[in-house]
Structure formats: C-alpha cells, structure tokens
Amino acid sequence: MKERIYTIPINEAFDQKTECPLCVCEKRLENDALEYAIGPAMMEPDCRIETNRTGFCANHFAKLYNLQKNRLPLALVIDTHMAEQIKDIEEIYLKHEKEINSLQNKGHLEAFSENIKGRKSVAGKAIEELLSKLTTLKSTCAVCKKTNDNMDRLLDNTLYLYKKEPQFKRKFNESKGFCLKHVEGLLIKAREVFSPATQAEFLTELLPLELSELKRINEEVNYFTKMFDYRNSEADWKNSKDALPRSIEKLTGTGELKR
C-alpha cells in the first residue's frame, strides 16, 4: 500500500480494530483543533476574527478549559469573543431602545391597538433580532468547524483508499464496522465521489458488514442484561462487560463515556 502523509492516520485507525475506526480519526482531529485554537490560532488574525465571531460550543469550551494548560490563551480568546458579543447585542438593543421606551410608556390598550392594526410590536422586532443573534451564536463553534472540515477531507481520503488500494479495502471490509454517525458520513461522501456502479458495490460491502457488527453488539448487550438474573450469577460474562459503552459508541460515535 502506498503511504502518504494523509493516509497514515487512517491506516493506523483501521489497524486498531475498534468499534469505529473513523471515531479514532475524528477524536484525533478534534484534539488537534482544540490545541490549535489556543495555540497557533492565537497569533493568526483571521483565526482570531473567526473565534471572536463564533466562539465555541459548550462542549468545546469545557474541553478547552479542561486541557489544564496555561489558561492565559483561553482567557484572551474569551476576552475578545465576549467583547464582540457585547457589542453586537448592545447594537441591537440601542437600535430599538427609543421605540421600546416609547411603547413601554403607552397604555396597554394603546399598545394592543397597534397590534390589531397589523403593526408588528417594536418589542417583538427587538426580541426576534436578539433571538436570531443568540440562536446563530449557539450553533457556531470554531473547533467544530475545523474538525468537521478536516473530517470531510478524511472521509474523502478513506473512500479514495477504498477504491484505489486493495489492501486497504480488505482492511475496511475486515473491520468491526462503524458508528451510525460515520455510516451516514460514508454514505453522503460515497454519493458525492463514486459512480453509480461503485456506489452499488460499496453498499453491497458496507451494509452487510455494518448489519453484522450491529447484530453482534446487540447480542452482547442482550447477554449483559441477562447476567443480572440471579440464575446466571455464576455464568461467564464473555465479551459483555463493556458492551454497554461500546453499544452507545456504535450508535452515536465516541463520546466522553467513563469506562
């Protein structure tokens, strides 16, 4: 197999025989994005503009804090990000402040009559604009974006290897399958990059593999539940002791499960 820099982590992940080798890749990409966000990105104006605008999701704010490294870089990012959010929210409020105060000073009957006439409430307009701003902010994250962009390229490279490298294709088909999130990612990418004939071939290999592995872990979870029956107190747990976290990972992808 011809090794290229971008194929090495993919091959390493598939060598691990995990429940989802693509989760291994994604975890590595996420860790790289976290380190980058409070490392090199700190010195790049374009990156700081992006983090000032988007910030991070709650999950990645927590992970950045929990890196337990020098807290100053994260504090600097939060400082300028928060300052920009204050400015944006204040601009929205000041734009409507005069009319809001005017509406507040009107009687309830007069204010209600404006709605009856078909005019949208000034307060309603301000709330709508503020909600749009806050909803957008909640859905943006610099780490998510970097991870997802890199993951998209990694899926591209995975399917490139699948199509071009027989040795990798064997490795792919001998894996334990994938979490459902990455099955979705593979199918989306296959639709983009494969011809109809190759899509059909891919489906006939991916889906029997995935269904077989889902059934395997389902059986292990089922066996796990039966081990709590007193009649099985002396029975062998076999491969079921960690079936619960593995089944969750199979359904949703690698999370922060405590083992």
C-alpha positions in Angstrom: 0.0 0.0 0.0 1.3 3.4 -0.9 1.6 5.5 2.2 1.0 9.2 2.0 1.0 11.6 4.9 -2.8 11.9 4.8 -3.3 8.1 4.7 -1.1 7.2 7.6 -3.6 8.2 10.4 -6.4 6.4 8.5 -4.5 3.2 8.3 -3.4 3.4 11.9 -7.0 3.8 13.0 -8.2 0.8 11.0 -5.4 -1.3 12.5 -6.8 -0.7 16.0 -9.9 -2.9 15.4 -12.2 -0.6 17.3 -16.0 -0.3 17.0 -15.5 2.6 14.7 -12.0 3.5 13.2 -13.4 6.8 11.9 -14.2 7.8 15.5 -10.5 7.3 16.3 -9.7 9.6 13.4 -12.3 12.2 14.4 -11.0 12.2 18.0 -7.5 12.9 16.8 -8.8 15.7 14.6 -10.8 17.2 17.4 -7.8 17.2 19.8 -5.7 18.8 17.1 -8.4 21.5 16.6 -8.5 22.1 20.4 -4.7 22.5 20.7 -4.7 24.8 17.6 -7.5 27.0 19.0 -5.4 28.1 22.0 -2.1 27.7 20.3 -1.1 28.8 16.8 -4.6 30.3 16.1 -3.9 32.8 18.8 -1.3 34.5 16.6 -3.3 34.4 13.3 -5.6 37.5 12.7 -8.0 35.6 10.5 -8.5 32.9 13.2 -9.0 35.4 15.9 -11.6 37.2 13.8 -13.4 33.8 13.5 -13.2 32.9 17.2 -14.3 36.4 18.1 -17.4 35.9 15.9 -18.2 32.3 16.6 -16.7 31.3 19.9 -17.1 27.6 20.8 -20.0 25.3 21.7 -20.5 24.4 25.3 -18.8 21.0 24.8 -15.6 22.5 23.3 -15.5 25.4 25.8 -15.4 22.8 28.5 -12.8 20.7 26.7 -10.6 23.8 26.1 -10.8 24.7 29.8 -10.1 21.1 30.9 -6.9 20.9 28.9 -5.4 22.2 32.1 -2.6 24.1 30.3 -1.7 27.8 30.5 -5.1 29.4 31.0 -4.0 32.7 29.5 -4.5 31.9 25.8 -8.1 30.7 26.5 -8.8 33.8 28.6 -7.5 36.1 25.8 -9.8 34.3 23.3 -12.8 34.6 25.6 -12.0 38.3 26.4 -12.2 39.4 22.7 -15.0 37.0 21.9 -17.2 38.2 24.7 -16.4 41.9 23.9 -17.7 41.3 20.3 -20.9 39.6 21.6 -21.5 42.5 24.0 -21.0 45.0 21.1 -23.5 43.1 18.8 -26.2 42.7 21.5 -25.8 46.3 22.6 -26.1 47.5 18.9 -29.4 45.6 18.6 -30.8 47.0 21.8 -29.7 50.6 21.1 -31.3 50.4 17.6 -34.7 49.7 19.2 -34.3 51.4 22.5 -36.1 54.6 21.8 -39.2 52.9 20.3 -39.2 50.3 23.1 -39.2 53.0 25.7 -42.0 54.8 23.8 -44.1 51.6 23.7 -43.4 51.0 27.4 -44.9 54.4 28.2 -48.1 53.8 26.3 -51.1 52.3 27.9 -51.8 48.6 27.4 -54.9 49.4 25.4 -53.0 51.7 23.0 -50.1 49.3 22.6 -52.6 46.5 21.9 -54.4 48.6 19.3 -51.1 48.8 17.3 -51.1 45.0 17.0 -54.7 45.0 16.0 -53.8 47.4 13.2 -51.4 44.9 11.9 -48.2 46.6 13.0 -45.6 44.3 14.5 -44.7 45.2 18.0 -41.4 47.1 18.4 -40.5 44.9 21.3 -41.4 41.8 19.2 -39.0 43.0 16.5 -36.2 43.5 19.0 -36.8 40.1 20.5 -36.8 38.5 17.1 -33.5 40.1 16.2 -31.9 39.2 19.5 -33.1 35.6 19.2 -31.7 35.3 15.7 -28.3 36.6 17.0 -28.3 34.2 20.0 -29.5 31.2 18.0 -26.8 31.7 15.4 -24.1 32.1 18.2 -25.3 28.9 19.8 -24.9 27.0 16.6 -21.4 28.1 15.7 -18.1 26.8 17.1 -14.5 27.3 15.7 -13.4 23.8 16.9 -16.5 22.1 15.4 -15.9 23.8 12.1 -12.3 22.9 11.9 -12.9 19.3 13.0 -15.8 18.9 10.5 -13.9 20.4 7.6 -10.9 18.1 8.3 -13.2 15.1 8.8 -14.8 15.7 5.4 -11.4 15.5 3.8 -10.6 12.4 5.8 -13.7 10.7 4.6 -12.7 11.6 1.1 -9.3 10.0 1.6 -10.9 6.9 3.2 -13.0 6.3 0.1 -10.1 7.1 -2.1 -8.1 4.3 -0.4 -11.1 2.0 -0.5 -11.3 2.4 -4.3 -7.6 2.5 -5.2 -5.8 0.3 -2.6 -6.9 -3.4 -2.5 -5.0 -3.9 0.8 -6.9 -1.1 2.5 -10.2 -2.3 1.0 -9.6 -5.7 2.7 -8.8 -3.9 5.9 -12.0 -1.9 5.6 -14.1 -5.0 5.0 -12.5 -6.8 7.9 -13.1 -4.0 10.4 -15.8 -4.1 13.1 -17.9 -1.6 11.0 -18.6 2.0 12.1 -20.8 4.1 14.4 -24.1 5.1 12.7 -22.9 8.8 12.5 -19.9 7.7 10.4 -22.0 5.3 8.3 -24.0 8.4 7.4 -20.8 10.3 6.6 -19.6 7.5 4.4 -22.8 7.3 2.5 -23.0 11.0 1.9 -19.4 11.1 0.7 -19.9 7.9 -1.5 -22.9 9.6 -3.2 -20.6 12.6 -4.0 -17.5 10.8 -5.2 -18.5 7.3 -6.5 -20.1 6.4 -9.8 -23.5 4.7 -9.6 -21.8 1.3 -10.2 -19.2 1.9 -7.4 -21.9 3.1 -5.1 -23.8 -0.2 -5.6 -20.6 -2.1 -4.9 -19.9 -0.1 -1.9 -23.4 -0.7 -0.5 -23.1 -4.4 -1.0 -20.0 -4.5 1.1 -20.7 -1.8 3.7 -24.2 -2.6 4.7 -23.8 -6.4 5.3 -20.7 -5.6 7.3 -22.5 -2.9 9.4 -25.6 -5.0 10.0 -23.4 -8.0 11.1 -21.5 -5.8 13.5 -24.6 -4.1 14.9 -26.2 -7.5 15.5 -23.0 -8.7 17.2 -23.0 -5.9 19.7 -26.8 -6.1 20.2 -26.3 -9.7 21.2 -23.6 -8.7 23.6 -25.8 -6.0 25.2 -28.7 -8.6 25.4 -26.3 -11.0 27.1 -25.2 -8.3 29.5 -28.8 -7.7 30.6 -29.3 -11.5 31.3 -26.2 -11.5 33.6 -28.3 -9.6 36.2 -30.6 -12.6 36.5 -29.7 -14.4 39.8 -29.8 -17.7 37.9 -26.8 -16.5 35.9 -24.7 -15.4 38.9 -22.0 -18.0 38.2 -22.1 -17.6 34.4 -19.2 -16.3 32.3 -19.7 -12.6 31.3 -17.9 -13.4 28.0 -17.4 -10.2 26.0 -20.3 -8.4 27.5 -18.8 -6.5 30.4 -18.1 -3.4 28.4 -20.9 -4.0 25.9 -23.0 -1.0 27.2 -20.4 1.8 26.4 -19.5 0.1 23.2 -23.1 -0.1 22.1 -23.6 3.7 22.8 -20.4 4.4 20.8 -21.8 2.3 18.0 -25.0 4.2 17.9 -23.7 7.8 18.4 -19.9 7.8 18.0 -17.2 8.2 20.6 -18.2 10.4 23.4 -16.9 11.1 26.9 -18.1 7.9 28.4 -16.5 6.8 31.7 -15.2 3.3 31.5 
